[in-house]
Amino acid sequence: MLQREIQLCSANYRKWKEIALNSKDMGEVKRAMEKAFFWLELQAAYIALWAVEQVRGSEPGFEEKLFLAKLNLCKKLTEHAKKVIDELKL
């Protein structure tokens, strides 16, 4: 399941990095780099979570910790989505 999220983060990172590299407007470069770093950071978190799940996912009592970690990443995505919606309203 986490592989889908990792791929999504990777695709979005590449998209925003490309926009930042090709833009001539420094404001747009800054905005695109912020978004690229967001997706890169989220991707790193998902990869770390996936690795932990592979190693310790079947240990008793650890499933709840994995669930809470996934929930925190979902919250981070939700906050990002709200920010994007607010940007679109402007």
C-alpha positions in Angstrom: 0.0 0.0 0.0 2.8 2.5 0.8 4.3 2.0 -2.6 1.5 3.9 -4.2 2.1 6.9 -1.9 5.8 6.7 -2.5 5.2 6.8 -6.3 2.8 9.8 -5.9 5.3 11.7 -3.9 8.1 11.0 -6.4 6.0 12.1 -9.4 5.0 15.4 -7.6 8.5 16.0 -6.5 9.8 15.6 -10.1 7.0 17.9 -11.4 7.7 20.8 -9.0 11.5 20.4 -9.4 11.1 20.7 -13.1 9.0 23.8 -12.8 11.5 25.4 -10.4 14.4 24.6 -12.7 12.7 26.0 -15.8 11.1 29.1 -14.3 12.6 32.5 -14.8 10.4 34.2 -12.1 12.1 34.0 -8.7 8.7 34.0 -6.9 7.6 31.0 -8.9 10.9 29.3 -8.4 10.6 29.8 -4.6 7.0 28.4 -4.6 7.9 25.5 -6.8 10.9 24.6 -4.6 8.8 24.7 -1.4 6.4 22.3 -3.0 9.2 20.1 -4.3 10.8 19.9 -0.9 7.4 19.1 0.7 6.9 16.1 -1.7 10.6 15.0 -1.2 10.2 15.1 2.6 6.9 13.2 2.5 8.5 10.6 0.1 11.3 10.1 2.6 8.9 9.6 5.4 6.9 7.1 3.4 10.0 5.2 2.5 11.2 5.1 6.1 7.7 3.9 7.2 7.7 1.2 4.5 11.2 0.0 5.6 10.1 -0.2 9.2 6.9 -2.0 8.2 9.0 -4.6 6.3 11.2 -5.2 9.3 8.9 -4.9 12.3 5.4 -4.9 10.9 4.5 -8.3 12.2 5.7 -7.7 15.8 2.9 -7.7 18.4 1.9 -4.3 19.4 3.8 -2.6 16.6 0.8 -2.4 14.3 -0.7 0.4 16.3 2.5 2.4 16.0 2.5 1.9 12.3 -1.1 3.0 12.0 -0.4 6.1 14.0 2.6 7.0 11.8 0.4 6.5 8.7 -2.3 8.7 10.2 0.2 11.4 10.8 1.3 11.3 7.2 -2.3 11.5 6.1 -2.8 14.5 8.3 0.2 16.2 6.7 -1.3 15.5 3.2 -4.7 16.9 4.3 -3.0 20.1 5.6 -1.2 20.4 2.3 -4.5 19.9 0.4 -6.2 22.6 2.4 -3.3 25.0 1.7 -3.6 24.3 -2.1 -7.3 24.9 -2.0 -6.7 28.2 -0.2 -4.1 29.2 -2.8 -6.7 28.4 -5.6 -9.3 30.6 -3.9 -7.0 33.7 -4.1 
